Amino acid sequence: MANNQAASLMTAHHSDDNAETVLMKLVRGGELTQLQGITPKQPFGTGQLVRPLLDFNKAQLVAYAKTNQIRWFEDDSNQINDVFRNRIRHDVIPLLKRENPAFLRHVAQYSSQLTDALQLADAQIEQLLTTVAVQRNPLVVSVPRFLKLSAVSQRGVVNAALNEAGVPINRRYLDEILQVLHNRMKPTAKLDLAQGFQLVKYRQQFSVTSAGKVIENQVTTNQIVVLSNQWVQLSQGLSAQLSINHQTTFSDPWRMALYLTPADLPLVVRPAQSQDRIRLASGGHKTVHRLLIDHHVSVVDRASRQVVVTNKGEVLWLIGIQRSARLSATTNPNYELVLKQTD
């Protein structure tokens, strides 16, 4: 493709090939996601891989080639039954076709329906993750929120955690992980997985990480900044103080002038979440995820970023990056939030 500057590569896979693939996966066992057949189109290199003949069976293609005098090639190894696929091709599929001539079409329909169902499930799992994830990239999940989910949703979240970490998914891992997460007598636990990964349960959170690696992205409990002259200790060596405004300007990166109503209080400092949004001077909003990318913050450093939010959940400050533009030029601030590094 690179040498010929091609955007697409086409292969001659047909419906018999697809049925063979599905039956082989069914015999070998595994997760439902692995039971899908051959996809008609998928990304490949800098372009795409396309299989335009999946709607036709081999007999149709051979008949068409003979009628139109088209030469085709076939590998001699296709006739040797010491290959699993060839045994499925020669011994199993002909029997199934005799039982039902529409067998190939039915396999294709089931495969397509399964793909659609899995895509819908993926979208629902992504919504679930927004409710239970403390952070994304890497994924860290709140155990208390996780345990409030239904059993089906819990399995989906665990599957997503394994998938994002690149750990092979099997039923044994799933059952063992659920046992660890449901064991309230062990708030801290580790479970060895495949390829040097571990499930780590720590401080009411869990994640899948490389074995032996310190989980730097675990976060502490939300800290409430109260209206007083006292400094409140936060995580990562930060302290915060909220007091009556002293005409703070925006030129100081450690201070923020605010106009707050009683409904905004108390303020909370918590880990930043990718879906958090900050109001812009233009009147629009931008997500924390986008802001961190715009400011070239590394994936590792993103996990340690914190935000200041109101009691109603409005993000006021992505600390060290950007403040909300909720304070207009005509609004007089009545509070001042000050941060300082204590270690």
C-alpha positions as CSV (number, residue, x, y, z in Angstrom):
1,M,0.0,0.0,0.0
2,A,2.8,2.4,0.9
3,N,4.8,1.6,-2.3
4,N,1.7,2.1,-4.5
5,Q,0.2,5.0,-2.5
6,A,-2.9,3.0,-2.0
7,A,-5.7,4.0,0.4
8,S,-7.4,0.6,0.4
9,L,-6.5,-3.0,0.3
10,M,-9.1,-5.5,-0.8
11,T,-9.2,-9.3,0.0
12,A,-11.4,-12.0,-1.4
13,H,-12.8,-13.4,1.8
14,H,-16.3,-14.8,1.2
15,S,-19.2,-16.1,3.3
16,D,-17.7,-19.6,3.7
17,D,-14.6,-18.0,5.2
18,N,-16.7,-16.1,7.6
19,A,-18.7,-19.2,8.7
20,E,-15.4,-21.1,9.2
21,T,-14.1,-18.2,11.4
22,V,-17.2,-18.1,13.6
23,L,-17.3,-21.9,14.1
24,M,-13.6,-22.0,15.0
25,K,-14.0,-19.3,17.6
26,L,-17.0,-21.0,19.0
27,V,-15.1,-24.3,19.3
28,R,-12.1,-22.7,20.9
29,G,-14.2,-20.7,23.5
30,G,-13.6,-17.3,24.9
31,E,-15.5,-14.1,25.4
32,L,-18.6,-13.0,23.5
33,T,-16.6,-10.1,21.9
34,Q,-14.3,-12.7,20.3
35,L,-17.1,-14.5,18.5
36,Q,-17.6,-11.9,15.8
37,G,-17.0,-12.9,12.2
38,I,-14.8,-11.3,9.6
39,T,-15.5,-7.5,9.4
40,P,-16.4,-6.0,6.0
41,K,-14.1,-3.0,6.6
42,Q,-11.5,-2.0,9.1
43,P,-8.6,0.4,9.5
44,F,-5.3,-0.9,8.1
45,G,-2.0,0.9,8.0
46,T,-2.7,4.4,6.8
47,G,-5.9,3.4,5.0
48,Q,-8.4,0.6,5.2
49,L,-8.8,-3.1,4.6
50,V,-12.0,-4.0,2.6
51,R,-13.6,-7.4,2.0
52,P,-16.2,-6.7,-0.7
53,L,-17.1,-10.4,-1.4
54,L,-18.4,-11.4,2.1
55,D,-22.0,-11.5,0.8
56,F,-21.1,-14.3,-1.7
57,N,-20.2,-17.9,-1.0
58,K,-17.4,-19.8,-2.6
59,A,-19.6,-21.7,-5.0
60,Q,-21.0,-18.5,-6.4
61,L,-17.6,-17.0,-6.9
62,V,-16.3,-20.1,-8.7
63,A,-19.3,-20.3,-10.9
64,Y,-19.0,-16.6,-11.8
65,A,-15.2,-17.0,-12.6
66,K,-15.9,-20.0,-14.9
67,T,-18.8,-18.3,-16.7
68,N,-16.7,-15.2,-17.3
69,Q,-13.4,-17.1,-17.9
70,I,-11.6,-15.4,-15.0
71,R,-8.5,-17.2,-13.8
72,W,-8.2,-17.7,-10.0
73,F,-5.7,-19.2,-7.7
74,E,-6.1,-21.6,-4.8
75,D,-3.5,-22.7,-2.3
76,D,-2.7,-26.5,-2.4
77,S,-2.7,-26.5,1.5
78,N,-6.4,-25.9,1.5
79,Q,-6.9,-29.6,0.8
80,I,-4.9,-30.9,3.8
81,N,-7.0,-31.8,6.8
82,D,-4.2,-31.4,9.4
83,V,-5.2,-27.7,9.7
84,F,-8.2,-26.9,12.0
85,R,-9.8,-24.5,9.5
86,N,-9.6,-27.1,6.7
87,R,-11.3,-29.7,8.9
88,I,-14.1,-27.2,9.6
89,R,-14.3,-26.5,5.9
90,H,-14.3,-30.0,4.6
91,D,-16.1,-32.0,7.4
92,V,-18.4,-29.6,9.3
93,I,-19.7,-26.9,7.0
94,P,-20.9,-29.2,4.2
95,L,-23.0,-31.1,6.8
96,L,-24.5,-27.9,8.1
97,K,-25.3,-26.7,4.6
98,R,-27.1,-30.0,4.0
99,E,-29.1,-29.4,7.2
100,N,-30.0,-25.9,6.1
101,P,-29.0,-24.4,2.8
102,A,-29.3,-20.9,4.3
103,F,-26.6,-21.7,6.9
104,L,-24.0,-19.3,5.6
105,R,-26.6,-16.4,5.4
106,H,-27.7,-17.1,9.0
107,V,-24.2,-17.0,10.3
108,A,-23.6,-13.7,8.5
109,Q,-26.8,-12.3,10.0
110,Y,-25.9,-13.4,13.6
111,S,-22.4,-12.0,13.2
112,S,-23.8,-8.6,12.1
113,Q,-26.4,-8.6,15.0
114,L,-23.6,-9.4,17.5
115,T,-21.4,-6.6,16.2
116,D,-24.3,-4.1,16.6
117,A,-25.1,-5.4,20.1
118,L,-21.5,-5.1,21.2
119,Q,-21.2,-1.6,19.8
120,L,-24.3,-0.6,21.8
121,A,-22.9,-2.3,24.9
122,D,-19.6,-0.4,24.5
123,A,-21.5,2.9,24.5
124,Q,-23.4,1.9,27.6
125,I,-20.2,0.8,29.4
126,E,-18.6,4.2,28.5
127,Q,-21.5,5.9,30.2
128,L,-21.1,3.7,33.3
129,L,-17.4,4.6,33.5
130,T,-18.3,8.3,33.7
131,T,-20.2,7.5,36.9
132,V,-17.7,5.2,38.6
133,A,-14.3,6.4,37.4
134,V,-12.3,8.6,39.6
135,Q,-10.0,9.3,36.6
136,R,-9.4,8.1,33.1
137,N,-6.1,7.4,31.3
138,P,-5.2,5.3,33.2
139,L,-8.6,4.1,34.5
140,V,-9.1,4.3,38.3
141,V,-12.5,3.2,39.6
142,S,-14.2,4.1,42.9
143,V,-15.0,0.8,44.7
144,P,-18.1,2.2,46.6
145,R,-19.6,3.5,43.4
146,F,-18.8,0.3,41.6
147,L,-20.5,-1.9,44.2
148,K,-23.7,0.1,43.7
149,L,-24.0,-1.2,40.1
150,S,-25.9,-4.2,39.1
151,A,-24.0,-7.5,38.6
152,V,-24.1,-7.2,34.8
153,S,-22.8,-3.6,34.9
154,Q,-20.0,-4.6,37.3
155,R,-18.8,-7.3,34.9
156,G,-18.9,-4.7,32.1
157,V,-16.8,-2.2,34.1
158,V,-14.2,-4.9,35.0
159,N,-14.1,-6.0,31.3
160,A,-13.5,-2.4,30.3
161,A,-10.7,-2.1,32.9
162,L,-8.9,-5.2,31.6
163,N,-9.4,-4.2,28.0
164,E,-8.0,-0.7,28.5
165,A,-4.9,-2.2,30.3
166,G,-4.4,-4.7,27.5
167,V,-5.0,-7.8,29.7
168,P,-6.5,-10.8,28.0
169,I,-10.1,-11.3,29.3
170,N,-11.3,-14.7,30.6
171,R,-14.0,-15.9,32.9
172,R,-11.5,-16.9,35.7
173,Y,-10.0,-13.4,35.9
174,L,-13.5,-11.9,36.0
175,D,-14.7,-14.1,38.8
176,E,-11.6,-13.6,40.9
177,I,-11.6,-9.8,40.5
178,L,-15.2,-9.6,41.5
179,Q,-14.5,-11.6,44.7
180,V,-11.7,-9.2,45.6
181,L,-13.8,-6.1,45.0
182,H,-16.7,-7.5,47.0
183,N,-14.5,-8.5,50.0
184,R,-15.1,-5.6,52.4
185,M,-12.8,-7.3,55.0
186,K,-9.8,-6.5,52.8
187,P,-9.8,-2.8,51.7
188,T,-6.3,-3.3,50.3
189,A,-5.6,-6.3,48.0
190,K,-3.6,-7.3,44.9
191,L,-4.5,-10.0,42.3
192,D,-1.9,-11.2,39.8
193,L,-3.2,-11.2,36.2
194,A,-1.6,-12.2,32.9
195,Q,1.4,-10.5,31.2
196,G,2.8,-9.0,34.4
197,F,-0.4,-7.0,35.3
198,Q,-2.2,-6.8,38.6
199,L,-5.5,-5.7,39.9
200,V,-4.8,-3.3,42.8
201,K,-7.5,-2.4,45.3
202,Y,-6.4,0.5,47.5
203,R,-8.1,3.3,49.4
204,Q,-11.6,2.6,48.1
205,Q,-10.3,2.5,44.5
206,F,-9.1,-0.1,42.1
207,S,-7.1,-0.2,38.9
208,V,-5.3,-2.6,36.6
209,T,-1.6,-1.8,36.5
210,S,1.8,-3.3,35.8
211,A,2.9,-5.6,38.7
212,G,5.3,-3.9,41.0
213,K,4.5,-0.5,39.7
214,V,3.5,2.0,42.4
215,I,0.1,3.5,41.6
216,E,0.9,7.1,41.5
217,N,-2.5,8.1,40.3
218,Q,-4.5,7.0,43.3
219,V,-6.3,10.1,44.8
220,T,-7.3,11.0,48.3
221,T,-10.7,11.8,49.6
222,N,-12.3,15.1,48.6
223,Q,-11.2,18.0,50.7
224,I,-13.6,20.7,51.8
225,V,-12.3,24.2,51.9
226,V,-14.2,26.0,54.6
227,L,-14.8,29.7,55.0
228,S,-12.2,30.6,57.7
229,N,-8.7,32.0,58.1
230,Q,-7.4,28.5,58.7
231,W,-5.3,26.7,56.1
232,V,-6.8,23.3,55.0
233,Q,-4.3,20.6,54.1
234,L,-4.9,19.1,50.6
235,S,-3.1,16.3,48.9
236,Q,0.2,16.6,47.0
237,G,1.6,19.1,49.5
238,L,-0.9,21.8,48.8
239,S,-2.8,23.9,51.4
240,A,-5.8,26.1,50.7
241,Q,-7.5,29.0,52.5
242,L,-10.8,30.7,51.6
243,S,-11.4,34.1,53.1
244,I,-13.1,37.4,52.6
245,N,-11.7,39.1,49.4
246,H,-8.7,41.4,49.7
247,Q,-8.8,42.8,46.2
248,T,-6.9,39.8,44.7
249,T,-5.9,40.2,41.0
250,F,-5.6,37.4,38.5
251,S,-1.9,38.0,38.1
252,D,-1.0,35.8,41.0
253,P,-1.1,32.1,39.9
254,W,-1.7,31.0,43.5
255,R,-4.8,33.2,44.1
256,M,-8.3,33.5,42.7
257,A,-10.9,36.2,43.3
258,L,-14.4,34.9,43.5
259,Y,-18.0,36.0,43.8
260,L,-19.8,33.3,45.7
261,T,-23.4,33.0,46.9
262,P,-24.4,30.8,49.9
263,A,-25.5,28.1,47.5
264,D,-22.0,27.9,46.1
265,L,-20.5,26.9,49.5
266,P,-18.7,24.9,50.7
267,L,-16.1,24.7,48.0
268,V,-14.5,21.4,47.3
269,V,-11.0,20.5,45.9
270,R,-11.0,17.1,44.2
271,P,-9.1,15.3,41.4
272,A,-9.8,16.6,38.0
273,Q,-12.0,14.4,35.7
274,S,-11.7,14.5,32.0
275,Q,-15.4,15.4,31.5
276,D,-15.1,18.5,33.8
277,R,-15.9,21.7,32.0
278,I,-14.6,25.2,32.7
279,R,-16.4,28.4,31.5
280,L,-14.4,30.5,29.0
281,A,-14.3,34.2,28.5
282,S,-16.1,33.7,25.2
283,G,-19.1,32.3,27.1
284,G,-18.5,28.7,26.0
285,H,-16.9,25.9,27.9
286,K,-13.9,23.6,27.5
287,T,-13.3,20.2,29.0
288,V,-10.4,19.6,31.4
289,H,-9.3,16.8,29.1
290,R,-8.9,19.4,26.2
291,L,-7.3,22.0,28.4
292,L,-4.6,19.5,29.6
293,I,-3.9,18.5,26.0
294,D,-3.7,22.2,25.0
295,H,-1.2,22.9,27.8
296,H,0.9,19.8,26.8
297,V,0.4,18.2,30.2
298,S,1.7,14.6,30.0
299,V,-0.6,11.6,30.6
300,V,1.1,10.8,33.8
301,D,0.9,14.3,35.2
302,R,-2.8,14.7,34.2
303,A,-3.7,12.1,36.9
304,S,-2.5,14.4,39.6
305,R,-4.3,17.6,38.5
306,Q,-7.0,19.0,40.9
307,V,-10.0,21.2,40.4
308,V,-11.9,23.6,42.8
309,V,-15.6,23.2,42.4
310,T,-18.7,24.8,44.0
311,N,-21.2,22.9,46.1
312,K,-23.3,22.7,43.0
313,G,-20.5,21.1,41.0
314,E,-19.3,24.0,38.9
315,V,-15.6,23.9,38.2
316,L,-14.0,27.2,39.2
317,W,-10.3,26.4,38.8
318,L,-8.2,23.8,37.2
319,I,-5.3,24.4,39.6
320,G,-2.1,25.5,37.8
321,I,-3.8,25.6,34.4
322,Q,-6.9,27.8,34.1
323,R,-9.6,29.6,36.1
324,S,-13.2,29.9,35.2
325,A,-14.4,33.1,33.6
326,R,-17.5,33.2,35.7
327,L,-16.4,36.5,37.3
328,S,-17.4,39.3,34.9
329,A,-15.7,42.7,34.7
330,T,-18.7,44.3,36.5
331,T,-18.8,41.8,39.3
332,N,-17.0,42.6,42.6
333,P,-15.4,39.5,44.1
334,N,-16.4,38.8,47.7
335,Y,-14.0,35.9,48.4
336,E,-10.4,35.0,47.9
337,L,-9.1,31.5,47.5
338,V,-5.4,31.2,48.2
339,L,-3.2,28.1,47.6
340,K,0.3,27.4,48.8
341,Q,2.9,24.6,48.6
342,T,3.6,23.3,52.0
343,D,6.3,20.7,51.2
